[in-house]
Amino acid sequence: MNGGFRRKWISWPELNVSPEIWPEKVAGELRDREMDVKVQITAVIDKSKQERKTEAEFGDGGVLVTESDIQHMVSKV
């Protein structure tokens, strides 16, 4: 299993650009993808830090609700 990541190969005809521009187009798309992954990694790290902080404050008993959990629930309302 690949962790939910599906590799999508980009071919020149799909991009609808000239062969001279193709490398720049691909580089831009890869840079965008890189930035998205960095944001996701930061979110996971922040949530982990929040959970550890909460566990340290309140111990290991009961249900753990983080700030991001509350934001998610409020956004659904």
C-alpha positions in Angstrom: 0.0 0.0 0.0 1.3 3.5 -0.8 -0.3 5.5 2.0 -3.1 6.9 -0.1 -0.8 8.6 -2.5 -1.5 7.9 -6.2 1.2 8.8 -8.6 0.0 10.6 -11.6 2.5 10.9 -14.4 2.2 14.1 -16.5 2.8 13.7 -20.2 3.5 16.4 -22.7 0.2 16.2 -24.7 -1.9 16.5 -21.5 -0.4 19.8 -20.7 -1.3 21.4 -23.9 1.9 23.5 -24.1 4.9 23.6 -26.4 7.8 21.3 -25.6 10.0 24.3 -24.8 7.6 25.3 -22.0 6.9 21.8 -20.7 9.7 21.6 -18.1 8.7 24.9 -16.5 5.0 23.8 -16.4 5.9 20.5 -14.7 8.3 22.3 -12.3 5.6 24.7 -11.3 3.1 21.9 -10.7 5.6 19.9 -8.7 6.4 23.1 -6.6 2.7 23.5 -5.9 2.4 19.9 -4.9 5.4 20.3 -2.6 3.9 23.3 -0.9 0.6 21.4 -0.3 2.6 18.5 1.3 4.5 20.9 3.5 1.2 22.4 4.8 -0.1 18.9 5.5 3.0 17.9 7.3 2.9 21.0 9.4 -0.7 20.4 10.3 0.1 16.8 11.5 3.0 18.0 13.6 0.9 20.8 15.1 -1.9 18.4 16.0 0.6 16.0 17.5 2.1 18.7 19.6 -1.3 19.8 20.8 -2.2 16.3 21.7 1.0 15.8 23.7 0.4 19.1 25.5 -3.1 18.1 26.4 -2.0 14.7 27.6 0.6 16.3 29.8 -1.9 18.7 31.3 -4.8 16.3 31.9 -3.2 12.9 32.1 -4.1 9.8 30.2 -7.7 9.4 31.2 -10.9 10.2 29.3 -11.6 11.4 25.8 -9.0 13.7 24.1 -10.5 16.7 22.2 -8.0 19.1 20.6 -8.5 22.6 19.4 -8.5 21.3 15.8 -11.3 18.8 16.6 -13.4 21.7 18.0 -12.7 23.8 14.9 -13.7 20.9 12.7 -17.0 20.4 14.5 -17.8 24.1 14.6 -17.2 24.4 10.8 -19.9 21.8 10.2 -22.5 23.9 12.0 
